Amino acid sequence: MPPEIIRLDVLDRREIERVLDETKPKVVVHCAANRFPDSCTADPEAAVKLNVESSRSLAEATVARGIFLIYISTDYVFSGRPDEAPYKVDSPTSPPNVYGQTKLDGEKAVLQVARNSGARNIVVVLRVPVLYGSADEPKDSAVNVLMSQLWAAQNIAPGQPKIQVDDYALRYPTNTQDVGRVCRDIAKVYLDPANADRNLPQILQFSSEDCMTKWQICQKFAEIMGLPLDNMEPVKPEEDTKDGTVRPYDCHLDTSALKELGIDVGTTDFASWWRREVGAFK
């Protein structure tokens, strides 16, 4: 692990405070979460501890020290029913599953801490969709793992079950480097002394405009790699009985609040990035 990485248990409030006091950051981007919907459904109590309670503790610690906090949230705070998207920052929330509910409750927790403190522009929520990018393991991303599945499909023997891939839910895969850039730009705006007396938005949203189902992502990967999809097949929700967690159809996020702050919402082209980087994911 690189020397600049410090490990800590975000469920341990004292550990959070110790690291903040040692490192004295100006900005904290809170990415830690159980982001696996099935896992959250299987153990909702653990999901609440990580996605809600630890977020509240971190917000209390950062706000008390005057540290600006960006809480990374999700498009799954919205129902995703057909014909509702795109969702604005103030659109009614209605999470379809435990994961989305705990992330929404995490949003409410950190924003309540900010309100209780009376401090202005000290906490902001940034909602993002499914992410992809450089990762230690393909399973760290719901997009990256599809490349691994494509490779695994090449080794399936004749007559064996095919790998099933969702071809219903619309996703907007967004590159982690773009999210990092937007977090930097948000911090610059919110920490600018010229904005100290402004009531800046408490919730922002960022998303790529690339719209694909997971099956369509696999089709792009197959095209890029020159591999067949013979051992993979698209499925619709009604055909898939293995997954008991409800997933939304379309949670496309409106990014106008970022644009109004003068923040660039441009994103990396999905296919171009994978053509450049695909060697690292074989």
Residue pairs with C-beta under 8 A, 6 or more apart in sequence:
1 7
6 19
6 23
8 15
8 16
8 18
8 19
9 15
10 16
10 32
10 50
10 54
10 57
10 58
11 49
11 50
11 53
11 54
13 57
13 61
16 57
16 58
16 61
17 61
20 28
20 61
20 62
20 65
20 67
21 65
25 67
26 67
26 68
26 187
26 191
27 67
27 68
27 69
27 70
27 183
27 187
27 191
28 58
28 62
28 67
28 68
28 69
28 70
29 70
29 72
29 183
30 55
30 58
30 69
30 70
30 71
30 72
30 110
31 72
32 50
32 54
33 50
33 51
33 72
33 103
33 106
34 40
34 46
34 47
34 50
34 51
34 99
34 102
35 74
35 99
36 99
37 76
37 97
37 98
37 99
37 100
37 245
37 247
38 243
38 244
38 245
39 47
40 47
40 51
40 97
40 98
40 99
40 102
40 245
41 97
41 98
41 99
41 244
41 245
44 98
44 102
47 98
47 99
47 102
48 102
48 105
51 99
51 102
51 103
51 105
51 106
52 102
52 105
52 106
52 109
53 109
55 71
55 106
55 109
55 110
56 106
56 109
56 110
56 112
56 113
58 69
58 110
59 69
59 71
59 109
59 110
59 113
59 114
59 123
60 113
61 67
62 68
62 69
62 122
62 123
63 69
63 113
63 114
63 117
63 119
63 122
63 123
64 117
66 119
66 122
68 121
68 122
68 123
68 124
68 187
68 190
68 191
69 110
69 122
69 123
69 124
70 124
70 125
70 126
70 183
70 186
70 187
71 106
71 107
71 110
71 123
71 124
71 125
71 126
72 126
72 128
72 179
73 103
73 104
73 106
73 107
73 125
73 126
73 127
73 128
74 99
74 100
74 103
74 127
74 128
74 129
75 87
75 127
75 128
75 129
75 130
75 172
75 205
75 207
75 248
75 251
75 252
75 253
76 95
76 96
76 97
76 99
76 100
76 103
76 248
76 251
77 93
77 95
77 100
77 103
77 104
77 107
77 127
78 84
78 85
78 87
78 91
78 93
78 94
78 95
78 100
78 248
78 251
79 94
79 95
79 96
79 248
80 96
80 169
80 247
80 248
80 249
80 250
80 251
81 248
81 249
81 250
82 249
82 250
84 91
84 250
85 250
85 251
85 252
86 252
86 253
86 254
87 205
87 251
87 252
87 253
87 254
88 205
88 254
88 256
88 257
89 127
89 201
89 203
89 204
89 205
89 254
89 257
90 203
91 254
93 104
95 101
95 103
95 104
96 246
96 247
96 248
97 245
97 246
97 247
98 245
99 245
100 248
107 125
107 203
110 123
110 125
111 123
111 125
111 202
111 203
113 123
114 122
114 123
114 202
120 196
120 197
120 198
120 199
121 190
121 195
121 196
121 198
121 199
121 200
123 202
124 186
124 190
124 200
124 201
124 202
124 203
124 204
125 202
125 203
125 204
126 179
126 182
126 183
126 186
126 204
126 205
126 206
127 203
127 204
127 205
127 206
127 253
128 174
128 179
128 205
128 206
128 207
128 253
129 171
129 172
129 173
129 174
129 207
129 208
129 251
129 252
129 253
130 141
130 142
130 143
130 171
130 172
130 173
130 174
131 141
131 143
131 173
131 174
131 175
131 176
131 179
132 141
132 143
132 144
132 173
132 174
132 175
132 176
132 270
132 273
133 141
133 144
133 175
133 176
133 177
134 176
134 277
134 280
135 141
135 144
138 144
138 145
138 147
138 148
138 281
139 145
139 148
142 214
143 171
143 173
143 217
144 281
146 165
146 214
146 217
146 218
146 221
147 221
147 274
147 278
147 281
148 281
149 163
149 165
149 218
149 232
150 218
150 221
150 222
150 225
150 227
150 229
150 232
151 227
151 282
152 163
153 162
153 163
153 229
153 230
153 231
153 232
154 227
154 228
154 231
156 162
156 163
156 231
160 231
162 231
162 232
162 233
163 231
163 232
163 233
164 232
164 233
164 234
164 235
164 240
165 214
165 215
165 218
165 232
165 233
165 234
165 235
166 213
166 214
166 215
166 234
166 235
166 237
166 240
166 247
167 213
167 214
167 215
167 216
167 234
167 235
167 236
168 213
168 235
168 236
168 237
168 249
169 213
169 214
169 237
169 247
169 248
169 249
169 250
170 211
170 212
170 213
170 249
170 250
170 252
171 211
171 212
171 213
171 214
171 217
172 207
172 208
172 209
172 210
172 211
172 212
172 252
172 253
173 208
173 210
173 212
173 217
173 270
174 206
174 207
174 208
174 267
175 208
175 267
175 268
175 270
175 273
177 268
178 206
178 208
178 266
178 267
178 268
179 206
181 264
182 206
182 258
182 263
182 264
182 265
185 263
185 264
186 204
186 258
186 261
186 263
189 195
189 200
189 261
189 262
189 263
190 200
200 261
201 257
201 261
203 257
204 257
204 258
204 261
205 253
205 254
205 255
205 257
205 258
206 253
206 255
206 258
206 265
207 252
207 253
207 255
207 267
208 267
208 268
208 270
209 267
210 267
210 269
210 270
211 252
212 220
212 270
213 234
215 234
218 229
218 232
219 229
220 270
220 271
220 274
221 227
221 274
222 228
222 229
224 271
224 274
224 275
224 278
225 278
237 247
255 265
258 265
259 265
